[in-house]
Amino acid sequence: MSRIISTLFLALVASTAAAATAAKPALVVTTLDGSSFDLAKQSGKWVIVNYWATWCSPCLKELPDISAYVTAHKDKVAAIGLDFEDSDKADVEKFLKTHVLSYPVAQVDIDNPPKDFDTPKGLPNTYIIAPDGHVAKAFMGPITTKDLDTVIGG
């Protein structure tokens, strides 16, 4: 039942949001381990900004691919996972013990999402940020290694 309520709430938030993704978005978040992730400090690397949720089946399908891609290209690719749901930190941490990722995750307040990105209209929602900081490509729905290679250039 809580998944249905969360889904309906996300749909309501998405329908009332009017923000547009900035050409060169800023993003500073505190990750689950208490570290800070600052998109601006990733200059020179491609960055995958991935909105997802623990209850989202397509998200669960793409998370291992994103993680493997980041690991295989760690010299030129970074990522940040943005958990976009109303859940307890402990629940997300428990989830990540069975779905281990090679990149940091931060919880995003669905009532106050990052200002420089569109509020997700569905999940997963992924932005590929180019080394100069501009949005190279935005994806609605799951992405694949092929999608990442097409944008980033393998």
PyMOL commands that set and color helices and strands:
alter all, ss='L'
color gray80, all
select helices_A, chain A and resi 2-16+39-42+57-72+89-98+145-152
alter helices_A, ss='H'
color red, helices_A
select strands_A, chain A and resi 28-30+36-38+46-52+77-83+105-107+125-129+135-140
alter strands_A, ss='S'
color yellow, strands_A
deselect
rebuild
show_as cartoon
